[in-house]
């Protein structure tokens, strides 16, 4: 129940709101014949597609690069709270001899407004991505870009009910939505898209791009780069560090996408006139 004011008049209404619950993410691996459980993060998320979320996160951080490296994903603990949820999830990896999770935990303690942190992340990405991003693809028509907000909105089942949730989507170059995920966290929504695509071998990155419903942060550009996708667009504004990162890796970054306009911040070569 909530009280809604309209034209200075109050009324009692039923209002749907987005669910936000904590999720503890654990990585289990074997080192020197000993099983180790390492809690890497507690994140606030919308309870749906949690398996995609943790797999996408590990892929975007370079912890896993092949499906075969993941032995299983499982929920732990009792169902709790008013939504009767298991709020702990664990990925078991086949091998952990060369695994180093220290940098992953550090990433959760930084934020994208910190120039030093951004510089460190850029340098790390340089090592991982220097041979990955194809500078010429995908090529998409400029007339398609202005259709993306409506295509995204039509597929946002939770947003239409609550108005309080972010979406990310993987599209092919013709504008067909291949995977769409929603979450209260914009980075979680993208992790879910990437995790689902990775698990199901859906990536054809020369012919695909990613679209997001909110602003474009450094973190979203970073995750898109790790997925080896050269074009990211969003209905909101990019941050300065997001633009710097996209330029450094010859990525196309498009913001303020509306039904009649958009801004290309870098990588105009991928847009067909």
Secondary structure by P-SEA (a helix, b strand, c coil): cbbbbcccbbbbbbbbbbbbbbbbbbbbbbcccbbbbbbcccccccccaaaaaaaaaaaaaccccccccccccccccccccccccccbbbbbbcccccccaaaaaaaaacccccaaaaaaaaaaaaaccccccccccccccaaaaaaaaaaaaaacccccccccccccccccccccccbbbbcccaaaaaaaaaaaaaaaccccccccbbbbcccccaaaaaaaaaacccbbbccccccaaaaaaaaaabbbbbccccccccccccccccccc
